């Protein structure tokens, strides 16, 4: 298994707006080969932002990588980049192999 | 749900040794109220270390917090701190509420 995480810094006070974007987002993930599950998770509040992480689990890194090259990926991200003042900086990606 | 992650920096070349510690570790987690699952996940190789994260999922933050005060927690951690040269620095904890 493989876990893909994207870390977002969300401006203080804009958390509900950010969560609404994700709640209403069409991800087109359910029919993607190897996709297992998705969560949006909320971390610590810091001085200027709240940490959020998009957290998806895949059968393999290869399945995840194939998805990033698919038309479903382009469809899911075509609205990304709007609402710019919600975000402090770009999201930071990290991928993890499940060892145990 | 709540996800607890502890991030480790493992010295290059010591990855197998670190994974063996976790494979052989008795976590005493299965009977802990609210515990859902555990994974050890492996991230990027950097210049001096490889990133690993211990990743556990709980019914609630409260269940996780209760576990950290339990005798099961003390039992699972009584050997922690050995093999010091495997680790670069202390692990960094982050906890996340599952929003979606």
N, CA and C atoms of all chains as a GROMACS GRO file, in nm:
protein
  600
    1UNK      N    1   0.084  -0.119   0.000
    1UNK     CA    2   0.000   0.000   0.000
    1UNK      C    3   0.088   0.125   0.000
    2UNK      N    4   0.026   0.235  -0.039
    2UNK     CA    5   0.096   0.363  -0.053
    2UNK      C    6   0.004   0.474  -0.002
    3UNK      N    7   0.060   0.566   0.076
    3UNK     CA    8  -0.019   0.679   0.127
    3UNK      C    9   0.038   0.809   0.070
    4UNK      N   10  -0.048   0.887   0.006
    4UNK     CA   11  -0.008   1.016  -0.052
    4UNK      C   12  -0.067   1.127   0.033
    5UNK      N   13   0.018   1.220   0.076
    5UNK     CA   14  -0.029   1.330   0.159
    5UNK      C   15   0.014   1.463   0.098
    6UNK      N   16  -0.076   1.557   0.099
    6UNK     CA   17  -0.046   1.693   0.055
    6UNK      C   18  -0.078   1.786   0.172
    7UNK      N   19   0.023   1.863   0.215
    7UNK     CA   20   0.011   1.946   0.336
    7UNK      C   21  -0.018   2.090   0.297
    8UNK      N   22  -0.126   2.144   0.354
    8UNK     CA   23  -0.170   2.279   0.324
    8UNK      C   24  -0.158   2.367   0.449
    9UNK      N   25  -0.117   2.493   0.428
    9UNK     CA   26  -0.124   2.594   0.534
    9UNK      C   27  -0.242   2.684   0.502
   10UNK      N   28  -0.341   2.684   0.591
   10UNK     CA   29  -0.463   2.761   0.567
   10UNK      C   30  -0.467   2.881   0.661
   11UNK      N   31  -0.488   2.998   0.601
   11UNK     CA   32  -0.490   3.123   0.679
   11UNK      C   33  -0.590   3.112   0.793
   12UNK      N   34  -0.552   3.162   0.911
   12UNK     CA   35  -0.641   3.158   1.027
   12UNK      C   36  -0.773   3.228   0.993
   13UNK      N   37  -0.882   3.165   1.032
   13UNK     CA   38  -1.014   3.222   1.006
   13UNK      C   39  -1.075   3.174   0.874
   14UNK      N   40  -0.996   3.109   0.789
   14UNK     CA   41  -1.044   3.063   0.659
   14UNK      C   42  -1.067   2.912   0.656
   15UNK      N   43  -1.059   2.848   0.776
   15UNK     CA   44  -1.068   2.702   0.782
   15UNK      C   45  -1.202   2.649   0.728
   16UNK      N   46  -1.313   2.712   0.767
   16UNK     CA   47  -1.444   2.662   0.722
   16UNK      C   48  -1.458   2.670   0.571
   17UNK      N   49  -1.404   2.778   0.515
   17UNK     CA   50  -1.409   2.798   0.371
   17UNK      C   51  -1.328   2.689   0.298
   18UNK      N   52  -1.210   2.659   0.353
   18UNK     CA   53  -1.126   2.553   0.295
   18UNK      C   54  -1.197   2.418   0.303
   19UNK      N   55  -1.257   2.388   0.417
   19UNK     CA   56  -1.326   2.260   0.432
   19UNK      C   57  -1.444   2.250   0.335
   20UNK      N   58  -1.512   2.363   0.314
   20UNK     CA   59  -1.626   2.365   0.222
   20UNK      C   60  -1.579   2.334   0.079
   21UNK      N   61  -1.463   2.388   0.040
   21UNK     CA   62  -1.410   2.358  -0.094
   21UNK      C   63  -1.395   2.207  -0.112
   22UNK      N   64  -1.342   2.140  -0.009
   22UNK     CA   65  -1.320   1.995  -0.019
   22UNK      C   66  -1.451   1.918  -0.013
   23UNK      N   67  -1.544   1.964   0.070
   23UNK     CA   68  -1.672   1.894   0.081
   23UNK      C   69  -1.747   1.894  -0.050
   24UNK      N   70  -1.734   2.005  -0.123
   24UNK     CA   71  -1.813   2.020  -0.246
   24UNK      C   72  -1.736   1.978  -0.370
   25UNK      N   73  -1.612   1.936  -0.350
   25UNK     CA   74  -1.527   1.903  -0.463
   25UNK      C   75  -1.564   1.767  -0.521
   26UNK      N   76  -1.569   1.759  -0.653
   26UNK     CA   77  -1.587   1.629  -0.719
   26UNK      C   78  -1.448   1.572  -0.744
   27UNK      N   79  -1.415   1.458  -0.678
   27UNK     CA   80  -1.277   1.407  -0.688
   27UNK      C   81  -1.261   1.304  -0.800
   28UNK      N   82  -1.370   1.245  -0.848
   28UNK     CA   83  -1.362   1.143  -0.953
   28UNK      C   84  -1.272   1.027  -0.913
   29UNK      N   85  -1.259   1.001  -0.783
   29UNK     CA   86  -1.164   0.899  -0.739
   29UNK      C   87  -1.224   0.758  -0.734
   30UNK      N   88  -1.355   0.747  -0.715
   30UNK     CA   89  -1.411   0.616  -0.681
   30UNK      C   90  -1.387   0.509  -0.786
   31UNK      N   91  -1.377   0.551  -0.912
   31UNK     CA   92  -1.358   0.450  -1.016
   31UNK      C   93  -1.212   0.436  -1.058
   32UNK      N   94  -1.121   0.503  -0.988
   32UNK     CA   95  -0.980   0.500  -1.028
   32UNK      C   96  -0.916   0.369  -0.979
   33UNK      N   97  -0.851   0.293  -1.069
   33UNK     CA   98  -0.790   0.165  -1.028
   33UNK      C   99  -0.689   0.184  -0.916
   34UNK      N  100  -0.703   0.104  -0.811
   34UNK     CA  101  -0.605   0.106  -0.702
   34UNK      C  102  -0.635   0.207  -0.593
   35UNK      N  103  -0.735   0.293  -0.613
   35UNK     CA  104  -0.770   0.390  -0.508
   35UNK      C  105  -0.842   0.318  -0.394
   36UNK      N  106  -0.798   0.342  -0.270
   36UNK     CA  107  -0.860   0.274  -0.156
   36UNK      C  108  -0.945   0.369  -0.071
   37UNK      N  109  -0.890   0.482  -0.028
   37UNK     CA  110  -0.973   0.575   0.048
   37UNK      C  111  -0.908   0.714   0.054
   38UNK      N  112  -0.992   0.811   0.090
   38UNK     CA  113  -0.947   0.950   0.099
   38UNK      C  114  -0.995   1.011   0.230
   39UNK      N  115  -0.909   1.089   0.295
   39UNK     CA  116  -0.951   1.170   0.409
   39UNK      C  117  -0.889   1.309   0.400
   40UNK      N  118  -0.964   1.408   0.446
   40UNK     CA  119  -0.905   1.539   0.474
   40UNK      C  120  -0.886   1.545   0.625
   41UNK      N  121  -0.764   1.574   0.670
   41UNK     CA  122  -0.736   1.572   0.813
   41UNK      C  123  -0.681   1.708   0.857
   42UNK      N  124  -0.716   1.746   0.980
   42UNK     CA  125  -0.686   1.881   1.031
   42UNK      C  126  -0.588   1.871   1.147
   43UNK      N  127  -0.475   1.941   1.134
   43UNK     CA  128  -0.372   1.936   1.238
   43UNK      C  129  -0.374   2.061   1.325
   44UNK      N  130  -0.255   2.099   1.369
   44UNK     CA  131  -0.238   2.206   1.467
   44UNK      C  132  -0.270   2.344   1.412
   45UNK      N  133  -0.317   2.428   1.501
   45UNK     CA  134  -0.326   2.571   1.472
   45UNK      C  135  -0.191   2.632   1.512
   46UNK      N  136  -0.128   2.704   1.419
   46UNK     CA  137  -0.001   2.773   1.448
   46UNK      C  138  -0.028   2.924   1.455
   47UNK      N  139   0.080   3.001   1.454
   47UNK     CA  140   0.061   3.146   1.473
   47UNK      C  141  -0.018   3.210   1.359
   48UNK      N  142   0.010   3.167   1.235
   48UNK     CA  143  -0.052   3.234   1.119
   48UNK      C  144  -0.143   3.142   1.038
   49UNK      N  145  -0.141   3.011   1.069
   49UNK     CA  146  -0.217   2.919   0.984
   49UNK      C  147  -0.259   2.795   1.063
   50UNK      N  148  -0.351   2.721   1.000
   50UNK     CA  149  -0.387   2.587   1.050
   50UNK      C  150  -0.337   2.486   0.947
   51UNK      N  151  -0.280   2.376   0.996
   51UNK     CA  152  -0.230   2.270   0.908
   51UNK      C  153  -0.346   2.179   0.868
   52UNK      N  154  -0.358   2.152   0.739
   52UNK     CA  155  -0.448   2.047   0.688
   52UNK      C  156  -0.366   1.955   0.599
   53UNK      N  157  -0.409   1.829   0.591
   53UNK     CA  158  -0.342   1.733   0.503
   53UNK      C  159  -0.449   1.656   0.426
   54UNK      N  160  -0.434   1.650   0.294
   54UNK     CA  161  -0.518   1.558   0.216
   54UNK      C  162  -0.445   1.424   0.215
   55UNK      N  163  -0.518   1.318   0.246
   55UNK     CA  164  -0.455   1.188   0.283
   55UNK      C  165  -0.527   1.080   0.203
   56UNK      N  166  -0.460   1.026   0.101
   56UNK     CA  167  -0.525   0.921   0.022
   56UNK      C  168  -0.441   0.794   0.026
   57UNK      N  169  -0.509   0.680   0.028
   57UNK     CA  170  -0.443   0.550   0.037
   57UNK      C  171  -0.468   0.475  -0.093
   58UNK      N  172  -0.361   0.411  -0.143
   58UNK     CA  173  -0.362   0.345  -0.274
   58UNK      C  174  -0.307   0.204  -0.260
   59UNK      N  175  -0.347   0.118  -0.352
   59UNK     CA  176  -0.294  -0.019  -0.354
   59UNK      C  177  -0.142  -0.016  -0.373
   60UNK      N  178  -0.092   0.076  -0.455
   60UNK     CA  179   0.052   0.084  -0.481
   60UNK      C  180   0.088   0.225  -0.526
   61UNK      N  181   0.219   0.256  -0.520
   61UNK     CA  182   0.266   0.386  -0.569
   61UNK      C  183   0.237   0.399  -0.719
   62UNK      N  184   0.244   0.287  -0.788
   62UNK     CA  185   0.219   0.287  -0.932
   62UNK      C  186   0.075   0.331  -0.963
   63UNK      N  187  -0.021   0.279  -0.886
   63UNK     CA  188  -0.160   0.321  -0.906
   63UNK      C  189  -0.175   0.472  -0.884
   64UNK      N  190  -0.110   0.523  -0.777
   64UNK     CA  191  -0.117   0.667  -0.750
   64UNK      C  192  -0.056   0.745  -0.866
   65UNK      N  193   0.060   0.701  -0.911
   65UNK     CA  194   0.131   0.770  -1.019
   65UNK      C  195   0.048   0.769  -1.147
   66UNK      N  196  -0.015   0.655  -1.178
   66UNK     CA  197  -0.102   0.648  -1.297
   66UNK      C  198  -0.217   0.749  -1.287
   67UNK      N  199  -0.273   0.761  -1.164
   67UNK     CA  200  -0.384   0.854  -1.145
   67UNK      C  201  -0.342   0.998  -1.176
   68UNK      N  202  -0.219   1.035  -1.132
   68UNK     CA  203  -0.174   1.174  -1.153
   68UNK      C  204  -0.157   1.207  -1.301
   69UNK      N  205  -0.156   1.102  -1.386
   69UNK     CA  206  -0.142   1.127  -1.531
   69UNK      C  207  -0.275   1.111  -1.604
   70UNK      N  208  -0.385   1.091  -1.527
   70UNK     CA  209  -0.513   1.054  -1.588
   70UNK      C  210  -0.602   1.175  -1.613
   71UNK      N  211  -0.706   1.154  -1.694
   71UNK     CA  212  -0.804   1.262  -1.716
   71UNK      C  213  -0.885   1.288  -1.590
   72UNK      N  214  -0.905   1.186  -1.504
   72UNK     CA  215  -0.975   1.206  -1.377
   72UNK      C  216  -0.898   1.306  -1.290
   73UNK      N  217  -0.767   1.294  -1.288
   73UNK     CA  218  -0.683   1.387  -1.210
   73UNK      C  219  -0.698   1.530  -1.263
   74UNK      N  220  -0.693   1.545  -1.393
   74UNK     CA  221  -0.705   1.679  -1.451
   74UNK      C  222  -0.843   1.738  -1.419
   75UNK      N  223  -0.948   1.653  -1.426
   75UNK     CA  224  -1.082   1.700  -1.394
   75UNK      C  225  -1.091   1.745  -1.248
   76UNK      N  226  -1.032   1.666  -1.158
   76UNK     CA  227  -1.041   1.697  -1.015
   76UNK      C  228  -0.966   1.825  -0.980
   77UNK      N  229  -0.865   1.858  -1.058
   77UNK     CA  230  -0.779   1.972  -1.024
   77UNK      C  231  -0.804   2.095  -1.111
   78UNK      N  232  -0.906   2.089  -1.199
   78UNK     CA  233  -0.920   2.202  -1.291
   78UNK      C  234  -0.959   2.330  -1.220
   79UNK      N  235  -1.020   2.316  -1.099
   79UNK     CA  236  -1.054   2.437  -1.024
   79UNK      C  237  -0.948   2.473  -0.918
   80UNK      N  238  -0.844   2.391  -0.907
   80UNK     CA  239  -0.741   2.418  -0.806
   80UNK      C  240  -0.673   2.550  -0.838
   81UNK      N  241  -0.633   2.622  -0.735
   81UNK     CA  242  -0.565   2.748  -0.758
   81UNK      C  243  -0.658   2.868  -0.741
   82UNK      N  244  -0.790   2.842  -0.731
   82UNK     CA  245  -0.882   2.949  -0.696
   82UNK      C  246  -0.869   2.979  -0.548
   83UNK      N  247  -0.944   3.076  -0.498
   83UNK     CA  248  -0.947   3.108  -0.354
   83UNK      C  249  -0.806   3.124  -0.297
   84UNK      N  250  -0.719   3.193  -0.369
   84UNK     CA  251  -0.577   3.197  -0.334
   84UNK      C  252  -0.549   3.249  -0.194
   85UNK      N  253  -0.631   3.342  -0.144
   85UNK     CA  254  -0.600   3.401  -0.014
   85UNK      C  255  -0.626   3.305   0.102
   86UNK      N  256  -0.691   3.191   0.073
   86UNK     CA  257  -0.713   3.089   0.176
   86UNK      C  258  -0.581   3.020   0.212
   87UNK      N  259  -0.492   3.010   0.114
   87UNK     CA  260  -0.370   2.930   0.127
   87UNK      C  261  -0.249   3.018   0.158
   88UNK      N  262  -0.163   2.975   0.251
   88UNK     CA  263  -0.033   3.039   0.266
   88UNK      C  264   0.070   2.950   0.197
   89UNK      N  265   0.108   2.988   0.077
   89UNK     CA  266   0.206   2.909   0.002
   89UNK      C  267   0.145   2.789  -0.067
   90UNK      N  268   0.229   2.714  -0.137
   90UNK     CA  269   0.187   2.597  -0.212
   90UNK      C  270   0.178   2.476  -0.119
   91UNK      N  271   0.092   2.379  -0.154
   91UNK     CA  272   0.092   2.255  -0.074
   91UNK      C  273   0.224   2.179  -0.091
   92UNK      N  274   0.259   2.103   0.012
   92UNK     CA  275   0.383   2.024   0.010
   92UNK      C  276   0.345   1.877   0.003
   93UNK      N  277   0.393   1.808  -0.100
   93UNK     CA  278   0.359   1.667  -0.118
   93UNK      C  279   0.459   1.575  -0.048
   94UNK      N  280   0.406   1.468   0.013
   94UNK     CA  281   0.492   1.358   0.060
   94UNK      C  282   0.422   1.226   0.032
   95UNK      N  283   0.496   1.129  -0.020
   95UNK     CA  284   0.442   0.996  -0.044
   95UNK      C  285   0.512   0.895   0.045
   96UNK      N  286   0.437   0.793   0.088
   96UNK     CA  287   0.490   0.695   0.184
   96UNK      C  288   0.453   0.553   0.142
   97UNK      N  289   0.551   0.464   0.141
   97UNK     CA  290   0.526   0.321   0.128
   97UNK      C  291   0.483   0.267   0.263
   98UNK      N  292   0.378   0.184   0.266
   98UNK     CA  293   0.337   0.121   0.392
   98UNK      C  294   0.426  -0.001   0.416
   99UNK      N  295   0.507   0.007   0.522
   99UNK     CA  296   0.604  -0.099   0.553
   99UNK      C  297   0.540  -0.206   0.642
  100UNK      N  298   0.462  -0.162   0.739
  100UNK     CA  299   0.396  -0.255   0.833
  100UNK      C  300   0.250  -0.216   0.844
  101UNK      N  301  -1.292   1.048   1.384
  101UNK     CA  302  -1.167   0.972   1.389
  101UNK      C  303  -1.049   1.066   1.410
  102UNK      N  304  -0.940   1.007   1.452
  102UNK     CA  305  -0.819   1.085   1.485
  102UNK      C  306  -0.698   1.005   1.436
  103UNK      N  307  -0.602   1.073   1.372
  103UNK     CA  308  -0.481   1.005   1.325
  103UNK      C  309  -0.361   1.065   1.399
  104UNK      N  310  -0.283   0.979   1.462
  104UNK     CA  311  -0.163   1.021   1.536
  104UNK      C  312  -0.040   0.978   1.456
  105UNK      N  313   0.049   1.072   1.430
  105UNK     CA  314   0.170   1.040   1.353
  105UNK      C  315   0.293   1.086   1.431
  106UNK      N  316   0.394   1.000   1.431
  106UNK     CA  317   0.522   1.035   1.489
  106UNK      C  318   0.627   1.021   1.379
  107UNK      N  319   0.700   1.130   1.352
  107UNK     CA  320   0.793   1.134   1.239
  107UNK      C  321   0.935   1.109   1.288
  108UNK      N  322   1.001   1.012   1.228
  108UNK     CA  323   1.138   0.973   1.266
  108UNK      C  324   1.235   1.002   1.152
  109UNK      N  325   1.354   1.051   1.189
  109UNK     CA  326   1.464   1.060   1.092
  109UNK      C  327   1.559   0.945   1.121
  110UNK      N  328   1.574   0.854   1.025
  110UNK     CA  329   1.657   0.735   1.045
  110UNK      C  330   1.786   0.748   0.963
  111UNK      N  331   1.899   0.728   1.030
  111UNK     CA  332   2.029   0.743   0.965
  111UNK      C  333   2.036   0.653   0.842
  112UNK      N  334   2.094   0.706   0.734
  112UNK     CA  335   2.105   0.627   0.611
  112UNK      C  336   2.181   0.497   0.639
  113UNK      N  337   2.130   0.389   0.585
  113UNK     CA  338   2.194   0.258   0.605
  113UNK      C  339   2.139   0.183   0.726
  114UNK      N  340   2.059   0.251   0.810
  114UNK     CA  341   2.007   0.187   0.930
  114UNK      C  342   1.857   0.154   0.916
  115UNK      N  343   1.805   0.168   0.795
  115UNK     CA  344   1.660   0.151   0.773
  115UNK      C  345   1.613   0.010   0.810
  116UNK      N  346   1.688  -0.092   0.767
  116UNK     CA  347   1.643  -0.230   0.796
  116UNK      C  348   1.638  -0.257   0.946
  117UNK      N  349   1.738  -0.202   1.015
  117UNK     CA  350   1.745  -0.219   1.160
  117UNK      C  351   1.625  -0.154   1.229
  118UNK      N  352   1.591  -0.033   1.182
  118UNK     CA  353   1.474   0.039   1.236
  118UNK      C  354   1.345  -0.039   1.210
  119UNK      N  355   1.331  -0.089   1.089
  119UNK     CA  356   1.208  -0.164   1.056
  119UNK      C  357   1.200  -0.291   1.141
  120UNK      N  358   1.315  -0.355   1.167
  120UNK     CA  359   1.316  -0.477   1.248
  120UNK      C  360   1.270  -0.446   1.391
  121UNK      N  361   1.312  -0.331   1.446
  121UNK     CA  362   1.267  -0.292   1.580
  121UNK      C  363   1.115  -0.289   1.584
  122UNK      N  364   1.053  -0.231   1.480
  122UNK     CA  365   0.907  -0.219   1.478
  122UNK      C  366   0.841  -0.353   1.454
  123UNK      N  367   0.901  -0.434   1.367
  123UNK     CA  368   0.841  -0.565   1.338
  123UNK      C  369   0.836  -0.652   1.462
  124UNK      N  370   0.938  -0.638   1.546
  124UNK     CA  371   0.949  -0.727   1.661
  124UNK      C  372   0.888  -0.666   1.788
  125UNK      N  373   0.838  -0.542   1.774
  125UNK     CA  374   0.790  -0.471   1.891
  125UNK      C  375   0.652  -0.522   1.932
  126UNK      N  376   0.632  -0.539   2.061
  126UNK     CA  377   0.499  -0.573   2.113
  126UNK      C  378   0.430  -0.441   2.144
  127UNK      N  379   0.322  -0.408   2.072
  127UNK     CA  380   0.260  -0.276   2.089
  127UNK      C  381   0.147  -0.276   2.192
  128UNK      N  382   0.093  -0.394   2.223
  128UNK     CA  383  -0.018  -0.404   2.320
  128UNK      C  384  -0.136  -0.316   2.277
  129UNK      N  385  -0.153  -0.294   2.146
  129UNK     CA  386  -0.257  -0.201   2.101
  129UNK      C  387  -0.392  -0.268   2.078
  130UNK      N  388  -0.391  -0.397   2.046
  130UNK     CA  389  -0.515  -0.459   1.995
  130UNK      C  390  -0.631  -0.451   2.093
  131UNK      N  391  -0.604  -0.451   2.222
  131UNK     CA  392  -0.713  -0.448   2.318
  131UNK      C  393  -0.741  -0.307   2.372
  132UNK      N  394  -0.674  -0.206   2.316
  132UNK     CA  395  -0.690  -0.070   2.368
  132UNK      C  396  -0.821  -0.010   2.313
  133UNK      N  397  -0.909   0.042   2.400
  133UNK     CA  398  -1.037   0.098   2.354
  133UNK      C  399  -1.016   0.211   2.253
  134UNK      N  400  -1.087   0.201   2.141
  134UNK     CA  401  -1.083   0.308   2.041
  134UNK      C  402  -0.970   0.296   1.940
  135UNK      N  403  -0.878   0.199   1.959
  135UNK     CA  404  -0.770   0.180   1.862
  135UNK      C  405  -0.826   0.116   1.736
  136UNK      N  406  -0.796   0.173   1.618
  136UNK     CA  407  -0.849   0.117   1.493
  136UNK      C  408  -0.741   0.048   1.410
  137UNK      N  409  -0.630   0.113   1.384
  137UNK     CA  410  -0.522   0.044   1.310
  137UNK      C  411  -0.390   0.117   1.323
  138UNK      N  412  -0.284   0.044   1.290
  138UNK     CA  413  -0.148   0.098   1.297
  138UNK      C  414  -0.072   0.066   1.169
  139UNK      N  415   0.004   0.164   1.119
  139UNK     CA  416   0.098   0.138   1.010
  139UNK      C  417   0.231   0.207   1.038
  140UNK      N  418   0.338   0.143   0.995
  140UNK     CA  419   0.467   0.212   0.985
  140UNK      C  420   0.484   0.245   0.837
  141UNK      N  421   0.509   0.373   0.806
  141UNK     CA  422   0.517   0.413   0.666
  141UNK      C  423   0.652   0.482   0.640
  142UNK      N  424   0.704   0.460   0.518
  142UNK     CA  425   0.840   0.504   0.483
  142UNK      C  426   0.832   0.611   0.376
  143UNK      N  427   0.893   0.726   0.404
  143UNK     CA  428   0.891   0.839   0.310
  143UNK      C  429   1.022   0.853   0.235
  144UNK      N  430   1.054   0.977   0.207
  144UNK     CA  431   1.169   1.010   0.122
  144UNK      C  432   1.303   0.981   0.186
  145UNK      N  433   1.398   0.949   0.102
  145UNK     CA  434   1.539   0.947   0.143
  145UNK      C  435   1.594   1.088   0.123
  146UNK      N  436   1.652   1.145   0.228
  146UNK     CA  437   1.713   1.278   0.215
  146UNK      C  438   1.865   1.263   0.219
  147UNK      N  439   1.937   1.373   0.237
  147UNK     CA  440   2.083   1.366   0.229
  147UNK      C  441   2.142   1.280   0.340
  148UNK      N  442   2.088   1.294   0.463
  148UNK     CA  443   2.146   1.225   0.578
  148UNK      C  444   2.055   1.121   0.642
  149UNK      N  445   1.929   1.118   0.600
  149UNK     CA  446   1.834   1.029   0.668
  149UNK      C  447   1.720   0.987   0.575
  150UNK      N  448   1.648   0.886   0.621
  150UNK     CA  449   1.522   0.846   0.556
  150UNK      C  450   1.409   0.880   0.653
  151UNK      N  451   1.300   0.935   0.599
  151UNK     CA  452   1.184   0.969   0.681
  151UNK      C  453   1.097   0.845   0.702
  152UNK      N  454   1.060   0.818   0.826
  152UNK     CA  455   0.958   0.718   0.859
  152UNK      C  456   0.852   0.785   0.946
  153UNK      N  457   0.730   0.734   0.938
  153UNK     CA  458   0.623   0.786   1.022
  153UNK      C  459   0.547   0.668   1.082
  154UNK      N  460   0.529   0.670   1.214
  154UNK     CA  461   0.436   0.574   1.276
  154UNK      C  462   0.298   0.638   1.270
  155UNK      N  463   0.200   0.563   1.222
  155UNK     CA  464   0.071   0.619   1.180
  155UNK      C  465  -0.039   0.533   1.243
  156UNK      N  466  -0.107   0.587   1.344
  156UNK     CA  467  -0.213   0.509   1.407
  156UNK      C  468  -0.345   0.584   1.399
  157UNK      N  469  -0.454   0.510   1.380
  157UNK     CA  470  -0.587   0.567   1.365
  157UNK      C  471  -0.672   0.526   1.484
  158UNK      N  472  -0.746   0.622   1.537
  158UNK     CA  473  -0.824   0.606   1.660
  158UNK      C  474  -0.966   0.653   1.639
  159UNK      N  475  -1.058   0.600   1.719
  159UNK     CA  476  -1.198   0.644   1.711
  159UNK      C  477  -1.208   0.793   1.744
  160UNK      N  478  -1.126   0.841   1.839
  160UNK     CA  479  -1.130   0.983   1.878
  160UNK      C  480  -0.996   1.024   1.940
  161UNK      N  481  -0.974   1.155   1.948
  161UNK     CA  482  -0.853   1.205   2.014
  161UNK      C  483  -0.851   1.162   2.160
  162UNK      N  484  -0.969   1.156   2.220
  162UNK     CA  485  -0.980   1.118   2.360
  162UNK      C  486  -0.929   0.974   2.381
  163UNK      N  487  -0.966   0.883   2.291
  163UNK     CA  488  -0.916   0.745   2.302
  163UNK      C  489  -0.764   0.741   2.294
  164UNK      N  490  -0.708   0.820   2.200
  164UNK     CA  491  -0.562   0.824   2.187
  164UNK      C  492  -0.498   0.878   2.314
  165UNK      N  493  -0.555   0.987   2.363
  165UNK     CA  494  -0.501   1.050   2.483
  165UNK      C  495  -0.507   0.956   2.604
  166UNK      N  496  -0.618   0.885   2.617
  166UNK     CA  497  -0.629   0.787   2.727
  166UNK      C  498  -0.521   0.680   2.716
  167UNK      N  499  -0.494   0.636   2.592
  167UNK     CA  500  -0.392   0.532   2.572
  167UNK      C  501  -0.254   0.581   2.618
  168UNK      N  502  -0.223   0.711   2.590
  168UNK     CA  503  -0.090   0.761   2.627
  168UNK      C  504  -0.070   0.766   2.779
  169UNK      N  505  -0.181   0.754   2.854
  169UNK     CA  506  -0.170   0.754   3.001
  169UNK      C  507  -0.185   0.614   3.059
  170UNK      N  508  -0.189   0.512   2.972
  170UNK     CA  509  -0.222   0.376   3.018
  170UNK      C  510  -0.098   0.292   3.045
  171UNK      N  511  -0.118   0.179   3.113
  171UNK     CA  512  -0.006   0.087   3.137
  171UNK      C  513   0.036   0.020   3.007
  172UNK      N  514  -0.057   0.003   2.912
  172UNK     CA  515  -0.021  -0.054   2.781
  172UNK      C  516   0.080   0.038   2.709
  173UNK      N  517   0.060   0.168   2.720
  173UNK     CA  518   0.153   0.264   2.659
  173UNK      C  519   0.292   0.253   2.722
  174UNK      N  520   0.294   0.247   2.854
  174UNK     CA  521   0.424   0.237   2.923
  174UNK      C  522   0.494   0.106   2.884
  175UNK      N  523   0.417  -0.002   2.874
  175UNK     CA  524   0.476  -0.131   2.835
  175UNK      C  525   0.534  -0.123   2.694
  176UNK      N  526   0.460  -0.061   2.602
  176UNK     CA  527   0.503  -0.055   2.462
  176UNK      C  528   0.628   0.032   2.446
  177UNK      N  529   0.647   0.127   2.536
  177UNK     CA  530   0.758   0.223   2.522
  177UNK      C  531   0.874   0.197   2.617
  178UNK      N  532   0.868   0.088   2.691
  178UNK     CA  533   0.974   0.072   2.792
  178UNK      C  534   1.110   0.048   2.729
  179UNK      N  535   1.111  -0.003   2.604
  179UNK     CA  536   1.241  -0.023   2.536
  179UNK      C  537   1.277   0.095   2.445
  180UNK      N  538   1.188   0.195   2.434
  180UNK     CA  539   1.217   0.309   2.345
  180UNK      C  540   1.341   0.382   2.396
  181UNK      N  541   1.418   0.437   2.304
  181UNK     CA  542   1.538   0.509   2.344
  181UNK      C  543   1.664   0.425   2.331
  182UNK      N  544   1.648   0.294   2.309
  182UNK     CA  545   1.764   0.212   2.275
  182UNK      C  546   1.807   0.241   2.132
  183UNK      N  547   1.913   0.178   2.086
  183UNK     CA  548   1.957   0.192   1.946
  183UNK      C  549   1.969   0.339   1.904
  184UNK      N  550   2.028   0.420   1.990
  184UNK     CA  551   2.022   0.565   1.969
  184UNK      C  552   2.084   0.610   1.837
  185UNK      N  553   2.187   0.538   1.788
  185UNK     CA  554   2.254   0.586   1.667
  185UNK      C  555   2.170   0.564   1.541
  186UNK      N  556   2.060   0.491   1.555
  186UNK     CA  557   1.969   0.471   1.441
  186UNK      C  558   1.893   0.601   1.410
  187UNK      N  559   1.867   0.679   1.515
  187UNK     CA  560   1.780   0.798   1.504
  187UNK      C  561   1.864   0.925   1.494
  188UNK      N  562   1.822   1.018   1.405
  188UNK     CA  563   1.878   1.153   1.406
  188UNK      C  564   1.776   1.243   1.476
  189UNK      N  565   1.800   1.270   1.602
  189UNK     CA  566   1.708   1.356   1.678
  189UNK      C  567   1.587   1.282   1.731
  190UNK      N  568   1.502   1.355   1.799
  190UNK     CA  569   1.381   1.298   1.859
  190UNK      C  570   1.269   1.290   1.755
  191UNK      N  571   1.176   1.197   1.774
  191UNK     CA  572   1.060   1.197   1.684
  191UNK      C  573   0.974   1.321   1.705
  192UNK      N  574   0.906   1.361   1.599
  192UNK     CA  575   0.818   1.479   1.603
  192UNK      C  576   0.674   1.432   1.592
  193UNK      N  577   0.593   1.466   1.692
  193UNK     CA  578   0.454   1.422   1.694
  193UNK      C  579   0.362   1.521   1.624
  194UNK      N  580   0.265   1.468   1.549
  194UNK     CA  581   0.153   1.549   1.500
  194UNK      C  582   0.025   1.468   1.510
  195UNK      N  583  -0.082   1.531   1.558
  195UNK     CA  584  -0.213   1.467   1.565
  195UNK      C  585  -0.311   1.539   1.474
  196UNK      N  586  -0.403   1.462   1.415
  196UNK     CA  587  -0.496   1.517   1.316
  196UNK      C  588  -0.638   1.468   1.341
  197UNK      N  589  -0.733   1.560   1.342
  197UNK     CA  590  -0.875   1.525   1.338
  197UNK      C  591  -0.914   1.491   1.195
  198UNK      N  592  -0.987   1.382   1.176
  198UNK     CA  593  -1.036   1.349   1.042
  198UNK      C  594  -1.162   1.433   1.015
  199UNK      N  595  -1.152   1.522   0.916
  199UNK     CA  596  -1.261   1.616   0.884
  199UNK      C  597  -1.355   1.554   0.781
  200UNK      N  598  -1.299   1.488   0.681
  200UNK     CA  599  -1.379   1.423   0.574
  200UNK      C  600  -1.329   1.282   0.554
   0.00000   0.00000   0.00000
